[in-house]
Amino acid sequence: MKRNTQTQLIHAPRKAPQYIETVQPPLFRASTIIFKHTDALFNRHWTDEYDYSYGTHGTPTTFTLGDSIAQIEGGQYALLAPSGLSAINLVNSCFLSHGDEVWVADNIYGPNMEHLRNLETRYGIQVKVYSPIDAATFIPSEKAKLIWLEAAGSVTLEFPDLTALVKKAQAHNILTALDNTWGAGLAFNAFDFGAEHLSVDMTVHALTKYPSGGGDILMGSVVTRDQKLHHQLFRMHAIQGISISGDDTAQIQRSLPSMQLRYEHQSKSALQLLDWLKLQPDFVQVLHPANADSAGHRYWKEICTEGHSAGLVSVIFKPEYTLQDIRNFCDALTLFKLGFSWGGPVSLVMLYNLKDMRVLEHTHLQQGLLVRFCIGLEHAQDLIQDIENALQQMKKQQLE
Ligand SMILES: Cc1ncc(COP(=O)(O)O)c(C=O)c1O
């Protein structure tokens, strides 16, 4: 029977093949997923990832990327979220309840701290801050539920004593969540690290950075090795309606094969910059875990694969440089673009005033304004030249 054009427009005559092999996995976009029959509808179970039922539950596209990320990080189960911050929020909202205490490092990713402060005000969760350079400042009470770890920490890049922190958390039955964006599952294995083969309970990863590598897509993940924790997170993920685009997921999947090459290249370039930056008289401190003077250098050395140190390096300018000088410096850069984030092809720069950013005393950091460089895929020598030119330009402007 010939169907009407309107129906033909919807029901294509050719069915997509069940299976052909392609280099990249097929892309599934879905809100609705069609059940084969009512048995499939009634017998589905939300914990079974192969019981595809609705877009928010996940599709083969999202589960494929999730499994890859879990594998790279040394975990077993993964959930994807629309951004790294959204993955962080998933962990906070899943595990923290009224009256709980949560511990964060003073150099934790800023918006995580902001989210927790918001929960503190509205839901009576207590936020406690420990020093990233002194594990002894983590003094949990019996109400402590969760500790956030970050290695290396945001902006000032101190590498914490993960061994001491995780051991103490485990002794007090406190969940450990590591923001693994910097290490990306490549610098160290968060689920099996150090001489004692310790493991965190879960990692959060801003896939926006190295897995994407394009500077154009936002996504995050939460990885665990514990099925019970995964199911708790999976439930919260579903309740909150967290969902991500199949197209974005496929783009990140497509970038994964080159991720390690990019990470190693950017790490190498950052080390070249580090060597040069250390010689410049304009900076009182150069912050990078591979720098012997940087806080936590020995913990980085203990845990991380040699040379794996991501593409971030921060400098503290001499205190006599004013904010206007630093602004002139940033504006004079041509290859480094002014913008947030990292892990993409284009090098980025951002300026910070540490005075507004830290809760605890930070005597290990010198006075002065801080600039963070995020190394892209350009040639390191050109990046060095760009910084050198911008410093000269800044000094010229000082004389005007
Ligand atoms: C350490 C760290 N964690 C998490 C995030 C959040 O990732 P997203 O930008 O995908 O929300 C960022 C973003 O800059 C980050 O630097």
The ligand as an ORCA input file, in Angstrom:
! r2SCAN-3c Opt
* xyz 0 1
  C      40.572     21.690     37.432
  C      39.278     21.927     36.737
  N      38.234     21.160     37.057
  C      37.031     21.345     36.475
  C      36.841     22.323     35.547
  C      35.471     22.547     34.977
  O      35.372     22.109     33.683
  P      34.311     22.758     32.677
  O      34.947     23.977     32.111
  O      34.084     21.662     31.691
  O      33.077     23.046     33.474
  C      37.903     23.148     35.161
  C      37.726     24.219     34.149
  O      38.541     25.056     33.946
  C      39.147     22.945     35.795
  O      40.204     23.741     35.503
*
